[in-house]
Amino acid sequence: MGPTKAPGADGFPALFFQRYWHIVGRDITDFCMGRLITDNVLLTYEILHTINQKRSGKKGVMAVKLDMSKAYDRVEWKFLEEVMTKMGFACEWVELLKRCVSTVSYAVNINGGRGNLFLPYRGLRQVDPLSPFLFLICSEGLSSLMRTIKRRGLLKGVKASRQGPAISHLLFADDYILFGEASNKGANILKDILQDYEICSGQCVNFSKSIVFFSPNTSEENKAVVSNLLGVRMATNPEKYLGLPNMTEKRRGLGFRNMAQFNIVMLAKQGWRLLENPNSLVAQVFKAKYFPKSNFLNSQLGNRNSYVWRSTWVTRGSNDNKVADLINCQTREWNREVVEYTFGADEADKILRIPLAKYPHDDLLAWRGEPTGVFSVKSSYKLLQSFDPNTYAIQLSYIDFYKKMWCIDLPTKLKINMWKASWNYLPTRVNLLHKKLTTDASCPRCGLETETLNHLLRECPISVEMWSYLSEVKLTQDPNADFKQWLTSSVALLSLDLCKEMAIFMRNYIQELDGVKNKAVKLPKVVSRWKHPPYHVVKINFDGAYDMKEQLSASGIVARDSEGEVLASKSKIHKNVASAFAAEALAC
């Protein structure tokens, strides 16, 4: 992400986080490189798994999921001002934000007309781009209270393992989940914290919608005492946090849709993040519990593991061979004998032509599915498909149909439309009902049956009549065949020209039924031009060119001042360059 670009309409630019990460880094788990909302989800899963597995011991533990009533509307401006001052914001900055918040006015529409303006005395506007961040500052009050009580030893939190960090609370906007000892003392401490926070901040916990979840070793007496003290209902599982279910059920993944391979890919992404961000809170919790003396790639599944860990765990060992083993550390050149012995002639020749840095660097993890070496969901999904022999089993059974379909002389979008029909991906009423986008699945034309794809294009009386106008197109009449069998067998009987006519007819017919005519939108071309640097700043531009046939590359560099005057320039030709990527690297 560019330093001056924001992650959303209400986001701070990346430059803010890059420059002040040493201040805000420990308290942020979203909207930054390497930090995602899923950190909180994974931590919640892991802590709740630990709570659910705690069947022995005298002291039980609990998780309290809070629902805040009218969270934005109840923020006290004075409290917000005091928290910002305590956090070290400049007085001028605090005063500026105070004016932004307190100068708002509202009016209520009464009988079609706007009433008189009135001024609020607390609260944050929901649509204001500043409000989410001001609310986070307000929530810092609760987080600070929890940390203070924890430092005094009055609140211990819950550990996922003996050596892991104790987690006392997880906050994301107005989603709060607190962890503590399931006892009279623990409940009173949490109650006092919440009462202090409510009095100071104006926030109000909706106890009727809040729940408490206990570990199995908690006595029924303690459960009743804690539940009555906090005024929340007991639950057998903590339901949802951040929109995802907190406890897994049979045949269910981490809240993802029923897409087995994509689910594995998304879990692999979490594994990659454990490797790339070892200092994150979720990585520290997992390391302390599952691989305290090794790393993620060398970890073992172990016993009493959580669903998250079983899902994310790497089942295959990693290859310990490193690129450094192919390099002579004294001369900083390729070890030709080792390279030629390890690889084939072509691969060895390409490797030997890769330029090496003059000085050694630390090892880094590289993902082989991407040229950049950075993990991506797309490349991971493709790699997973290549390992699964059953991935294309269905496609292979219809290989003749797809070969013929892609050979039809049609615009690609029409072929894709036909491909969607073959996989039942068109938005029929039945499909929309399945996605909960409509409440009525009946055919809007005949009203006789539900609108499946088979009914839409085969069985509907209007469709039957329309197909009759294509006298030359002879379609399969087998009433027992499903739509895909009907489509593939019909295409097999037709020439490419008639298949083309059939595809165009299907597209036009569907558009006519839905009243949809897509119009192409021409986007303006973006022209990139050289821009002058600021005064007293020198701007350096460089580039590389590559000749694959001759295996040569050329590098050029030019330095210009704020007036655009050339201060210095240089070019150089490199021999035995392996690729265009290497040419660009040499230019750097």
N, C-alpha and C positions, 0 to 999 in steps of 0.2 A: 504494500500500500504506500502511496506517495506521502511524504511528510505532512503536506498541507491538505490532504484529502481526509474527509470524515467518513466513518463507517455507516452513517445514516443521517437522517435529517436532524437528529438530536444528539449527535456524537461529537466528542472532542477530536481534533485532528491527531493523526498518529505522532506528529512531532511532539505533542504534549507528553505522551506516554514514553516516548524514546528519551526525552530529556529529563523527565521527573520520575522515571521508573523506580529509582532508589527510595522515593517517598511513597508512591501509591502502589508499588508492585505487589506487596504482601496482601493487600486488601482487594485486589482486582482479579477476577477470574473470567472476564469476558471482554470482547471488543479490542483485544490486543493480540499481536502476533504470538501464537503458541498458547494463548489462554482462552478457553472456551466456556460456555455455559454448561457444557457436559462435565466439566470438572466437578461442579457442585452436585450434578446428578450421580456421577460415579462415586463420589465421597459419601453421598447419602445412602446409596445402595450398600456400600461396604460397611458403614457404621451400623446400618439397620440389620445387615446380615450378622454382624457381631452381636448385636443386642438379641436377635432371634436365636442365636446359638448358645447364649449364656444360660445354661441350665443348672449350673452348680454355683456354690458360693453363698454367703449369707446376705450380701448386699445386691439387690437388683438395680438395674439401670433403666432409663426411660428416654423416649424421644417425644418432644412436645411440638406439634405442628400448629403454628398460630395463624389465625386469619385476622388481618387488621381491618377494622371498619372505617370506610371512607378515608383511606390512608392519606391521600393528597390533600383532602379538604380540611384535615384537622391539624396540619403542621402549624405550630406557633412560631410567628416570625421572630420573637425575642429569643426563643430557644435556638433557632437556626443561626441567628446572629452570634449568640454566645459560643456555639459549637465551632463556627468558622473562625472566630477570634482565638479560641483555644487551640485550634489546629494550626494557627500561625499565619492565617491569611492577613494581608496588609489591611490597615484600617480603611484606606481609600477604596480598596476592592470590596470590602464588606459593606461599606456604605453604598457603593454603586449597585451591588446586588440587592441590597435592602430597598433601594428606590425602585428597582425593576419589579420587585415583588409587591411592594405596598402601594404603588400608584395605579393599580388596576381598578377598574370600576365595572359594575354589572348592571344590567337592566333585564326585567322580566316581561315577556310578551303577555299581555292580558287582553282577551277578546279581540285578537288580531292587531292590537296596537302596542307599541313599546311603552313600558312604564317609566317611572323616574329612575335615574341612576342612583345607585347606592354603593358605598365603599365597604369592602370586607375588612376584617381585622385579623384574619388568619387564613391559612390554606395556600395551596399552589395550583396554578391553572394546569389542567390536564394537557392542553395542546401546546403549551409553551415549551420550546426546545430546551430551555434551562431547567425546567421542573424535574426531570428524572435525576439530574445530577445534584440538584439542591435536596431532593428527597434522600439520595444516598448519603449526603452530608448529615442530614437529620438522623438517618439510621445509624450513622457512626456513633451517635450517643448511646444507643443500646449495645453496640459492639464494644464500645469502651467500658461500659458498666460490666459486661460479661468478662472482659479481660482483667479488669481490676479485681473483681471477686475471685477470679481464677488464680491470680497472682497471690492473693491472701490465703489461698488454700481452702477457701470455703466452698468452692465449686471445682470439681475435678474433671468434668467432661467425660467423654467415652473414648477409649483407645481401641483401634482395630486390632492391635497386637501389643504385647508387653513393651516392646522397644519403640513403638510408633508414637507420633504426637497425639496428645489428647485433644479431641475436638469438642468444644463446648457449644458452638453455634455455627450455623451456615445461613447467610443472608444473601438474597438476590432481590433487589428492589423491595417489594412489599411481601415477598415470600420468606417467612422466617421458620426455622426449625432449630429447636434447642435440645441439648443433650445434658443429662445429669443423673444424679443418684436418685433412685426411686424410693424415697423415704420421706418422713415428715420433715426432716431438716432440709433435704434437697428441694422439696416442694415449696417450703417457706422461703428459701433463698430465691428461687425463681420468681415467686409471687412478689417478693419485696422489690426485686429488680424491675419487674414489669410495672409495678405500681409507681416506682420512682420515675421510670421512663415515661409513663402515661402522664403524670403530673407535670413533668418538665416540658415534654414535647407536644402534648396535646393529643398524641396518638391514643387509640382505644382498641383493645383486643376484643374481637367478637368471640366470646367464649362459647357461644352456642354452635359455632362452626369450627372451633378449634378441637383438636383431638390429642390424646396421649396414648403412646404405645409402650408396653412394658416388656422386659425380658422375661422368659419363662420361669426364672428362679425367684421372681417377685411374689411375695405372699399375697393372698387375696385381701388380707387386712390392709397391707400397705397400698395395694392398688386402690382400694376404696378411699383410704385417707388422702392419698395424693390427688385422686380425681375430684374429691369434694373440696380440698383446699384450693386447687387451681380453678375449679368450676368448669372443667371440660369433661367431655365424654370419653370413655375408654373405647379403643378400637383394637381389633385383632391384627390389623395391618395399617400402616400410616397412609394408605390410599395414594394420593398423588402429590408430587413436588415438582414445580416448574413444568406442569402439564404432563408429566410422565408417571406411570404407576411405579410405586416404590417397592412393591413386593411382586416377584415374578410368579406366574402361574404355569401350569403345564401347557406345553405347546405355545409358549409365548416368549418372545425375546425381550430386548431392552426397550419395549415400547415402539419398536419399528414395525412397519407393515410386513405382511407375510411375504417376504422376498428373501429367501434363505441365503443366496450368495451375496446379495447387497448387504445383508445384515452382517455377514462375516467380514466384508470389506470395511464397513463402518467400525467394527470392533478392531480390525487391524489398524485403522487410523488411530484409535486410542492407544494401541500398543506402541505405535511409532512415536506418539507424543510422550509416552513414558520414557522413551529413549532420548528424545530430543530435549525434553524439559525435566531433567532429573531433580531440579530444585523446587518444582511446583509442589503444592500441598498434597495433591492426589498421588504424585509419584513418591513422595516421602512416606505416605501411609501405606502404599502397596509394597514399597521396598522393605520397610520395617517388618511387615507381616509375612511376606512371601519370599523375598530374596535378600535378606539382610547382609549376606556376605558375598553376593555376586551381582550380576546385572539382569535385566529383564530377559535378554536372549538366552541366558544360561540358567534361568529359573526352572523350578520343578512345580508340577501341579499341586502336590502336597495333599494333606487331609484337611477336612473341615473348611474347605474353600468356599467362597461366596459364588453366586451365579455370575457376577461380573467377572471374577477372576477366571472361572472355568471358561467363560466365553472369550476372554481376551488372551488367554494363555497361548503362547506359541508352542505347538505340539511337535515341531521339528527342530532339531538342533541347528545351530548356526555354524557357518564355515569360519574357522579361525584364521584362515590364510588372509594375508594383507598384501596390498600393493607394495608396501615397503619391503617385503621379502624379495621383490624383483629388482630392487634398486641397490646399487653399491653405495653404502653410506659414506665411504671415504671420498670417492670421486664424484658423487652425485650424478652418476650415469646409470643407464639400464644395465643390469647384469645379463649380457647377451646370451650366455650359455643357459642360464635358468629360464629365460623367456622362450628361447627356441626349443628347449626341452619340454616346457610346460604346455605351449600352444602350438597350433598348426602353423604352417609357413605363412599363410596370409595374415592370420591374427598376429603372429609374432612381428611381421614386418610393420603392421600398423602401430603396434605398441612401441616398437623401437623408434618410430618417427614422432612420438608424442614428446614435446619439449618438457623438460623437468625444471623445477625451480632451483635456484642456486642454494637455497637454505632449506633444511628439513622443516616440516610442519607437523602439527598434531594430527592424529588420525581423526577422521570424521566418518559418520555413517552416510552411505549413499544408497538410494533406492534405484535398483536396476531397471525399473519399469519406465523411468523418465530420464531424458538426456541431462536434465539439471541435477539429478540425484535426489530430488525432493519428493517425498511420498505424495501421491495423489490418489483420490478415490477411483478416478477413471482408469488409470493404469493398473491399479490393484485389481479392479473388477475384471479387466481383460486378462490379467495374469491368472486369476482364479479360474476363469472360464477355460483357459488353455490346459489347466491341470485336470479338469473334470471331463471325462470321456462321454458323460451323458448330457453335457450342456447342449449340444446341437443334435441330439437324437431325434427330436421332433422335427427340426428343420430338415434333417437328412431324409426323413420319410416323405417330405414334399419337395425334394430338391429339384425335380423336373419342373414343377409348377413355378418355383421361384426363379429358376434359370430363364424360363420362358417369359415370366412377368417382367424381369429386369431387361429383357431384350426388346420389349415393345417400344416402338418409336413414339415416346410420349414425354412430356415434361416430367421431371423427377417428382414433383409434388403430386402428380396424378398416380404415379407408381406407388408412392408412399401411401396415398389414400387407399389404393387397392390392397397394399400390404397390411394396413390397419384393419381393413375389413376382414382379411384372412385370419387375423388374430383376435377379432372381436374387440378392437380398441376404439370403435366409433361410439360417440355419445348417444346411444339409444336410451330410451326411457328406463329400461331395466338396469343398464349400467349406471345411469345417473341416480337411480333409486338406491343402488348398492353403495354409491358414494355419498348418499344422503343429500343429494343436490335437488331432489324433487320428491314429492309425496305420491305422485300418480304415475304408475308404470303402464297404464293402458295406452293402446295405439290412438293417437289424436286424430287419425284419418278415418279409420273404420270403427274404432271403439269395441271391436269384437274380442280381441285378445291383448295380452301384454306385448309391448313393443320390444321384442328381441331382435337381434340382427337378422335371424332367419325369417321372422315375420316381416320385418321392414323391407327386405329385398326379395322375398320369395312368396310368402303366404298371404300377405295383405291383398285383398281384392283389387285395390288400386295398382299395386305393384304387378300383379298377374296381368292386368290389362295393359300396363305400360310395356311389359316384356313382349307382349304379343305384337307390338308395332315393329319390333326388331325381327322381321321375318327370316332374315338370313342367319341370325344367331340361334343355333340349335342348342338348347340347354338340357342338362340332365334332369329327368323327371322323377327320379327315385324319391318317393315321399319319406323314406326311412333315413335318408342321408342327412347328416347335420350340415350346417351352412358351409363349413370349410371343405367337407367332402364334395358338396354340391359345386362349390366354386372351383376347386382344383380339377374335378372331373370335367366340368364345362369348359374350362380353359384348355384342357388337354385335347378336346375335340375341335377347337377352333384354330384358324390360321392367325398369324400375328396381326394382320389387318383387322380381323373380326374381334380379336382380343382388345385391340386399341379402341374399336368402336364400343365394346362392352364397358371398358374402363371409363371412357368419357361419359357414357350413358349413366353409369353408377354415380359418378361424381356430380353430374348435372341434376340427376334425379334427387339425390340427397339434399343438395343445395336448394332445389326448388321446394322440397318438402319443408325444410327448415326456414326458408326465406332468407338464406344467407348468401351474400355475394361479397366475397372478400376483395377489397381494393388494395392494390399495392401502394405502399407508402415509400416514397423516395426520400432517403436520408441525405442531408447535405454532406458533401465531402469535407473531411477535416484536413486542412493543409498545415503541415508542420514547418515553421520557419525559425531560422536562427534568431535568438533574442539577445540583446545587449546585456552584459552583466552589470551589477550595480557599480557605482563609482568606487575607485580604488580596488576593484576586484578583477582578477584575471580569469578568463574563461578558457578552459582547455577542451578541445574536441579531438577525438581520435576515431579511427575506423580501420577495418582490415578488409582486404580483398583476397579471394582464393581461387586458384586454378587447379581443379581436380586432376586434369590430364597431366599437367607438368608437376603436380604436387608442390607448387610454389605459392607463397602468399606475400602480400605487400602490406605494410603498416604505414599509416600516416598520422601525424599529430600536428596541431596548430594551436597557438596561444594568442588570444586577442584581448584587448582592453575594453573598457566601457564605451569607447568610441568606435569599436569595431576594427581598430588598427591592428595589423598582424605584428606581434612582438617576436615570435619565433615559430619555426616550422621545421619538420624533419620527416623523411620517409626512409623506409628500409625494406629490403627484400629478404625473405626467409626461404630456405630450401628444406626439402623433406618434411613438409607439413602434412599431418595425417588427415585433417578435416577442416571444414569451415569454422567449426567451433574452436579448434586449436588456433586458427588464424586470428579469430577475434580475441582469444586469450593473449596471443603474442602482441596484438595491438595495444592491449592494456598495459 
